[in-house]
């Protein structure tokens, strides 16, 4: 058996880490709330041996959901408020989005959320096998140029680890307004260990519209919603 690495591997990262200057209130959210809401064992310095996260300790034994790239956090907070019997982890490397989420968490008063402010691949390293009951990928970065399609989330580099951490029968929801992203999703996700259960233009019953969906509709693009199930 090969020993696990004890230092962070070099990984290409192509998205933005930070945008415009944060407001003073957002800086306060990051300073006061982020450490408390972040599962520290994701940090390579804290957990160089990559011991699995103690999800039972984190969420009290509740089922655990995962949102990959939560944007401004409105969907994540909506799901947390609507499902207090579930623990939800949101992974987002864009610190402006993290700050927006922290403000929404304060406003909503939800306590069943954890936040990983970084690359979801580092989170996958420490999530136990079959530990995630539902996962969301909502309006991900489209990387529209053909030479950049390998940067999309729906590639084996991401889907393999995702499949490992998802429980058999669990749902993987994808929303996008980019037709070619739909194409690649339908091509790449099933071979990673998922069955397609539904696709079309109607969102899920518990859906809340996000700013990315509203932008797509304003600009004349049609949202598409896909649901996959992790194979047993």
C-alpha positions in Angstrom: 0.0 0.0 0.0 1.3 3.4 -0.9 1.6 5.9 2.0 -0.5 9.0 1.7 1.3 12.2 0.9 2.1 14.4 3.9 2.1 17.7 2.0 -0.3 19.3 -0.4 0.0 18.0 -3.9 0.5 20.5 -6.7 -2.8 20.9 -8.5 -3.8 23.2 -11.4 -6.3 25.8 -10.3 -7.8 28.0 -13.0 -10.6 29.9 -11.2 -10.5 33.2 -9.4 -9.6 33.3 -5.7 -10.7 36.8 -5.0 -12.4 39.6 -6.9 -13.3 43.2 -5.8 -12.4 44.5 -2.4 -14.6 43.1 0.4 -16.8 45.4 2.4 -15.9 45.9 6.0 -18.8 43.7 7.1 -17.6 40.9 4.9 -14.1 41.2 6.3 -15.7 40.8 9.7 -17.6 37.7 8.7 -14.4 36.1 7.5 -12.5 37.1 10.6 -15.2 36.1 13.1 -17.0 33.2 11.5 -15.0 31.3 9.0 -12.6 29.4 11.3 -15.6 28.2 13.4 -17.5 26.9 10.3 -14.5 25.4 8.5 -13.7 21.7 9.0 -10.1 22.2 10.1 -9.0 18.7 9.0 -9.2 19.7 5.4 -6.1 22.0 6.0 -2.9 20.2 5.0 -1.0 21.8 7.8 -3.6 20.7 10.4 -4.0 17.2 8.9 -1.0 16.3 6.8 -1.7 12.6 7.0 -5.2 13.2 5.5 -7.1 11.5 8.3 -10.8 11.3 7.3 -13.1 14.0 8.5 -15.2 13.1 11.6 -18.5 13.9 10.1 -20.4 12.4 13.0 -18.6 14.9 15.3 -19.2 17.7 12.8 -22.9 17.1 12.3 -24.1 14.9 15.1 -24.7 11.8 12.9 -27.0 13.6 10.4 -26.8 12.7 6.7 -24.3 14.9 4.9 -24.8 16.8 1.7 -22.2 18.6 -0.4 -22.5 21.7 -2.7 -19.5 22.2 -5.0 -19.0 25.8 -5.9 -21.8 27.5 -4.0 -21.5 31.0 -5.6 -23.1 33.5 -3.3 -24.6 30.8 -1.1 -28.3 31.4 -1.5 -29.1 27.8 -2.5 -26.8 26.4 0.3 -28.5 28.4 3.0 -32.0 27.6 1.6 -31.3 23.9 1.8 -29.8 24.2 5.3 -32.8 26.1 6.5 -35.3 23.7 4.8 -33.5 20.6 6.0 -32.3 21.0 9.6 -32.0 17.2 10.0 -29.1 17.3 7.4 -25.6 18.6 7.6 -24.3 20.4 4.5 -20.8 21.2 3.4 -20.2 23.9 0.9 -16.9 24.1 -1.0 -16.0 27.4 -2.8 -12.5 28.8 -3.5 -13.7 32.3 -4.4 -13.4 34.2 -1.2 -15.9 36.9 -2.1 -18.5 34.2 -2.4 -17.5 32.7 0.9 -17.9 36.2 2.5 -21.4 36.5 1.0 -22.3 33.1 2.3 -21.2 33.9 5.8 -23.4 37.0 5.8 -26.4 34.8 4.7 -25.7 32.3 7.4 -25.8 35.0 10.0 -29.0 36.4 8.6 -30.7 33.0 8.4 -29.4 31.7 11.7 -28.7 28.2 10.4 -26.3 26.0 12.3 -26.0 22.9 10.1 -23.5 24.2 7.6 -19.7 23.8 7.2 -17.6 25.8 4.8 -14.5 24.8 2.9 -13.0 28.0 1.4 -10.9 26.3 -1.2 -10.4 23.6 -3.9 -13.0 20.8 -3.5 -10.3 18.3 -4.3 -8.7 19.0 -1.0 -12.0 18.2 0.7 -12.4 15.0 -1.3 -9.0 13.9 0.1 -10.5 13.7 3.6 -14.2 12.8 3.1 -14.8 9.2 4.0 -16.0 6.7 1.4 -19.7 6.7 0.8 -20.3 9.5 3.2 -22.3 12.0 1.1 -26.0 11.5 0.7 -26.6 14.3 -1.9 -24.4 16.5 -4.0 -25.0 19.7 -6.0 -23.2 21.2 -8.9 -25.1 24.4 -9.8 -24.2 26.7 -12.6 -20.5 25.8 -12.6 -17.9 27.8 -14.4 -18.6 26.9 -18.1 -15.1 27.2 -19.5 -16.6 27.7 -22.9 -13.5 27.4 -25.1 -12.9 23.9 -26.4 -9.3 23.8 -25.2 -10.5 24.6 -21.7 -13.2 21.9 -21.4 -10.8 19.7 -19.4 -11.0 22.4 -16.6 -14.7 21.7 -16.1 -15.8 19.9 -13.0 -17.4 17.1 -15.0 -14.1 15.4 -15.8 -12.6 12.2 -14.3 -10.2 14.2 -12.1 -13.2 15.4 -10.1 -15.9 12.8 -10.8 -13.8 9.9 -9.6 -13.3 11.3 -6.1 -16.9 12.5 -6.1 -18.1 9.0 -6.9 -16.0 7.6 -4.1 -17.4 9.8 -1.4 -21.1 9.4 -2.5 -23.2 6.8 -0.9 -24.9 4.2 -3.2 -28.2 5.5 -4.4 -27.4 9.1 -3.5 -28.4 11.9 -5.8 -26.1 14.2 -7.8 -27.8 17.3 -9.1 -26.4 19.4 -11.9 -27.8 22.7 -13.2 -26.3 24.7 -16.1 -27.4 27.0 -18.9 -24.6 26.0 -21.2 -25.7 23.3 -23.8 -22.2 22.0 -24.3 -21.8 21.6 -20.5 -24.9 19.4 -20.7 -23.3 17.4 -23.4 -20.1 16.8 -21.5 -22.0 16.1 -18.3 -24.1 13.4 -20.0 -20.9 11.9 -21.5 -18.7 12.0 -18.4 -20.9 11.4 -15.4 -22.4 8.0 -16.1 -19.0 6.3 -16.7 -17.9 7.6 -13.3 -20.5 5.4 -11.6 -23.8 7.2 -12.0 -27.1 6.5 -13.6 -29.0 9.3 -15.3 -32.5 9.6 -13.6 -33.9 12.9 -15.1 -33.0 15.7 -17.4 -34.9 18.7 -18.7 -35.9 22.3 -18.2 -37.9 21.9 -15.0 -36.1 22.5 -11.7 -36.4 20.3 -8.6 -39.4 20.8 -6.3 -37.1 22.3 -3.5 -35.2 24.6 -5.9 -34.6 28.2 -5.1 -33.6 30.4 -8.0 -30.0 31.7 -7.8 -28.5 34.9 -9.2 -26.7 32.7 -11.9 -30.0 31.3 -13.0 -31.6 34.7 -13.1 -28.7 36.0 -15.1 -29.1 33.2 -17.6 -32.8 33.9 -18.0 -32.2 37.6 -18.5 -29.6 36.8 -21.2 -31.9 34.4 -23.0 -30.2 31.1 -22.1 -32.3 28.1 -21.0 -31.4 26.4 -17.7 -31.1 22.7 -17.8 -31.4 20.4 -14.8 -30.0 16.9 -14.5 -30.3 14.3 -11.7 -28.0 11.3 -11.4 -28.0 8.4 -8.9 -24.8 6.9 -7.6 -24.7 3.2 -8.6 -24.7 0.6 -5.9 
